[in-house]
Amino acid sequence: ETAGTVASKRYARRHQPATMWSASGLAVVVWLLTATSASARYPVVLVPGDGGSRIDAKLNKPSVVHYLCDKKTNDYSNIWLNLELLVPYVIDCLIDNMRLIYDNVTRTTHSPPGVDIRVPGWGNSSAVEYIDPSLSTFGAYFKSVGDTLVGTGLERDVSIRGAPYDFRKAPNENTEFFVNLKTLTEETYQQNNNTPVVFIVHSMGGCMTLKFLRAQTQKWKDQYVRAMVSLAGAWGGAVKALKVFTVGDDLGVYVLSGSVLKAEQITSPSLAWLLPSPYFWKSDEVLVETDTKNFTVADYKSFFEDIDYITGYNMYLDVKQYMDFGPPGVEVHCLHGDTIPTVEKFVCPIIDYLFIFLTFICLI
């Protein structure tokens, strides 16, 4: 097997939401789709989580980080998820094209010079069923969910729709997604005999959908939305985000390096949005523990100063307002995994100026 194949297998295994579905969870969804009668199945909109959308890039770069990298392309091509880019050295090309640059004036991010990004497949179920556009089994994401829904009588791209988005960015930079999601919801409703839709959302996709629903009128939601089914929703954030900001994340793939991937990962405002929320975690609950000091949700500024990445704190200030997870105004079903290892505290023996060594010595 190539390193890219191994990486894709591991990524798919860790991120496919179908692995979190119990028999009772499937029963809930089937009930939602068939509750009234055999002829009144509710259409579905699938909203992916962090890393769950394809990303295409068109390049016209002034320079590249490695001689193996493309400097100019004639058209858009897939960069996420692309097996060929998940190999040593070539992955540097992916990181440089995926990273974002933070603007302290506009308080938004943009791509590096010469990198034009788009998220393909709007409305198509295949765009979220397979993150890998080659439809490789290793790149399957919502595929098992889609198959289950088809088994109940729904039809792909008619009553099963996909709502991909730029998962690197937080709600403040995804305005177009929310506008398009409203249109897609209304369109799907109309195409299915004016039947309200069910949102099936995974991880950060739940947070995005919650933000969307809270911005709609109750009258609109009563007409167009049947329910929201959440698969492992990250409603209150995740301690893992602190770990990624500190040492990066290898995505569970031994051929990849978290410290290398960190160069791209920490530039995403969505990572700051996924920090443990002060609306959920208590101000005295230790999230990062070291020999010299501890950090809670009240210590983010100090945390980012100590890891020498104040941009992370600025992004946190930009997105903090979107961390409030109040009621969406629709029926909600929350499903979650069981016996899945989850980071609840980040324990490091050394901090401050020795953070450069954390990649090797931190205990998760």
N, C-alpha and C positions, 0 to 999 in steps of 0.2 A: 504494500500500500504506500502511496505517496504521502508526504507530510500534509498536503492539502486535504487529501481524503480523510486521513485520521482526524484532522482538525474539524472538518465538516461533520463527521460522525459524532464527535464529542459535543460540538455546538448544538446539533439537532437534538441529541439525547437530553441535554440540559435545558433546552428552551422550548421544546414542543409541549404546548399546553395539554395535549391529549393525555399525556402521562399523569396528569393530575385529576383526571376524570374518574370518579368512582361510579359504580352501578347506580347509586342513588343520584349522583350528579347528572348522569345521562337521563335518568328518569325525570328529573326536574325539567330538563330541556325538552324532552319529548312531550311532556305535559303542556309546556308553554306553547308548543307548536300545534298541538292537537286538542286543546282543552275544550273548545266549543263543539266541534264536529269534525268528521273526517275530511270535509271539504273546506275547512276554515283554518288552514295551517298558517301560523304567523311567519312572515318573512324575516330573515336574519341579516344583520349587518355585523361583520367581524372586524373588530378594532384591535390591532396587534400591540404588543408591548415594545419595550426598549430592544432594538436590534431586530425587530420583526417585520420591517419593511425593506424592500429592495431599494438600492440607491444606484443611480446611473451618473456618469460623469463625462463631460466633453472637455478635452484639454487643449490649452494653448499656452503653456507655461514658459516663463523666461528661463527657468533652470529646473533641474531635477536633483533628487537626493542620492540617486544611484544610477549608474550607467544602464542598468536593466529596466529603468522606468521609462514609460512613454512620456515624451515632452509635448507632443501634439497629436490629436486624433481628429479624424474627419467628421465623426458623429459621436453620439452618446453610446457608451458601453457600460455594462454592469460592473460595478466594483464591490457591491455588497448585496448578497453573499456570493463571492466568487472563489471557487476552490483554488484556482491557479494563483491567486494572490496571497493565499495563506501558507506560504512557504518562506523559509529564511531568506533574507535579503530582499526578495520581491515584496515582502510584507511592508518594507519601508516605504514602498511606492503607495500602498494602500493607506498607510498612516498619514503620509504627507497630503494625500488627496482628500482624506476624510476629516482631517483636523479643521478646527474653526479658529478664527482670530477675533478676539474680543476688542470692541471699540469702547473706550471709556467715556466718550462724548455721547454717542447714541445709545450706549448701554445695550447694544445688540452685537451679534456675531456675523462674520462673513467668511466665505471660503478664501483660501490662498489665491494670489494672483494667477489668472489663467485657468482656474478650475470652475467649471459651470456644473452645478448639481441639479438633478431632478429626481423626483420620486415617481416611478412609472406605475401603471396598472390601476388607476383610480376606478373604483366600482367593481373591479374584477375579483372574483374569489380566488383565482389562481395566484394573484399577486401576494396574498397572505397565506395561502395554503402551502406554497413553496417560496421560501426566501431566495433560493437558487433558481433563476429563470430557466435553467436547463431541465428543471423538474426532476432533478436527482433525488432519490430517496433520502440521501444524507442531508438534503436541504429542506426536507418537509417540516412544516410548522403547524398550520391549522388543517393539514390534510386529513387527519383522522376525524377531526371535528366535522369537516366538510362531508366526508363519506357518511358519517352518522346522520347528518341532516338530509343528505340525498336519500338515504334509506327511509326517511319519514315522508318522502314525497316532494321535497323542495328541489328547486332547479338552480344550478350554478348560474350566476350573472343575471338571474331574474328574481329569484326569491332568496338567494344567498349572495350577498354583496361584500366586497372588501373595501376597507377604508384605510389604506396605508398613509403614512405621513413621515416627515423628516424627524426621526426619533432622537436626533442629536439635540434638537431644540425644544425649549419649554413653551408653554402656552403663549407667552408674550411675543414669540416669534413664529407662531403657527396660526395666525389669524385666518389665513386663506383656508386652512384645513377645516376650521370650525364653520366657515361659510359654506364650504363644499359639503360638509357632513350634513348640514341642514337640508341642502338641496337633494343630496343622495337619499336621505330619509324620506322626504316628501315624494321623490320619484319612485322609490321602492314601494311605498305605500300605494301610490296610484297604479303601478304596474301589477299589483297583487289585489285587485278588486277592493281598493281602499281599506286594506287590512293593516293595522298598526304593526310596527316592527319590534323585534327583540334584538337588543344589542348584546352580543357575546364578546366580552372584552377580556384581555389578558394583561396582567401586571400593570405597567404604566399606561396601557391602553384604557384601563379602568379610570385612571386619574384624568386622562384626556377627555373621556366621555362624560365623566362627572362634571368637569369644567364646562363642557358644552351644554349639558342638560340644565345646569344651574343658571345658564344665561338665557334659557328659553322661557316663554310664558307658560303658566300652568295649562292654559287653554290649548296651546300648541302641543304640549306633551300628552295631554289627555286624548288628543285626536290621533297623533302619529306614533306614539310609543306604547308598546304593551308592557315591556319590562327590560331590565338590564341584568344579565347573568355574568357575574364576575368570576374569572379564574385566577386565583392568587393575586387579587388586587393589591397594589402597593399604596393603599390609602394614606397611611401615616408615614410613608417613606421607608427607608431601609438602612440599617447600620452598615451594610455592605458598601454603600456609597462613600462612607468615610474611609473604608479600606482602599477603595479604588483611587480616591484622591491621594492617598498616601503612597501606595506601592503598586497601583495598577491591578488589573485582573487578567489572568491568562485564559479566561472563558472555560476553564476546566480542561484545557488542551495542553498536554505536556510538551508538545513541539513548539508552543508559543510562549513568549515571555511577557509576564505582566508588566515588568519594568519598561519594556519596549512599547507595548500597547498603551501604556499610561500616557505617552506623549500625545496621543489622539483622544483618549478617553476623558481626560480632565478638561479638555477644551469644550466639552458639551454642556450647555446650560441645563439640559435635562438631568444631568448627573447632580447638579446643585439642587434641582427641584426634588430629586429623590432622597435628599438628605433627611434624616429623622426629623419629623415635623414637630415644632414647638407646640402645636395644637394637640399633639398626642403624647409625646414623651414628656415626662416631668422634668422640671429644671434642675432637680437634684439627682437625676438618674444618670449614672456614669456610662458613657458610650465608648470612650477611648480612655484606657488606663495605662499609665506609664509609671516608671520609678519616681519621677520627679513631680508630675502633675497629672490631673485627670480632666477630662473634657465632657461637658454635657451640652444640651441644645442651647444653653445660654452662653457657651464659650466658643462659638464658631469663629469669631474674629481672631481670637488668640490661637485657635487651632490652625487656621490658614496662615497666620503669621509664622507659626512654628514650622510649618512644612514649606514655607517660602513660596506660597502661591496665593497672594492676596486677590488675584483675579477670581479665584473660587469664591471668596467672600463677597465680592462685588456681584457675581452672578447669583449668589444666594439672596442678596438684598433685592435683586431684580425680580426673583421668582417667589419670594416668601409669601406674597399676597395670594398666591395660587395654591398654597399648602392647606388652606382651610377646607376640610372635607365634610361640609354640611350636607343635608339631605338633598337628593337629586329631584325629588318630586315625582318619582316613578317607582313601581314595584322593583325590588332588588333581591337577587339571590346570589349569595357569596359562597363560592366553592374554593377549597384550598387543599393543598397536598398534606400528606401524613408521613411521618418518619423521614422527612427530608431535612438534612442538615441545614441550619439557617444561622447566620451570624447574628448574635445578640449583643456582643461586646467585642471591641477591638483592643487586644492586650499587647502592649509593646514594652519591653524593658528599658528602652532608651528613646529619648526624644530630642527636641531642640536641634542643635547643630549637627547631630549625628543621624538625622533622618535619612541621609544618603545610604546608610547601612540597613535600613528597615526591610528592604527587599529580602535580605538574607536572615534577619533575626526575629522578625515579628511572628508572634504566635496567634493564630486565628482561633 
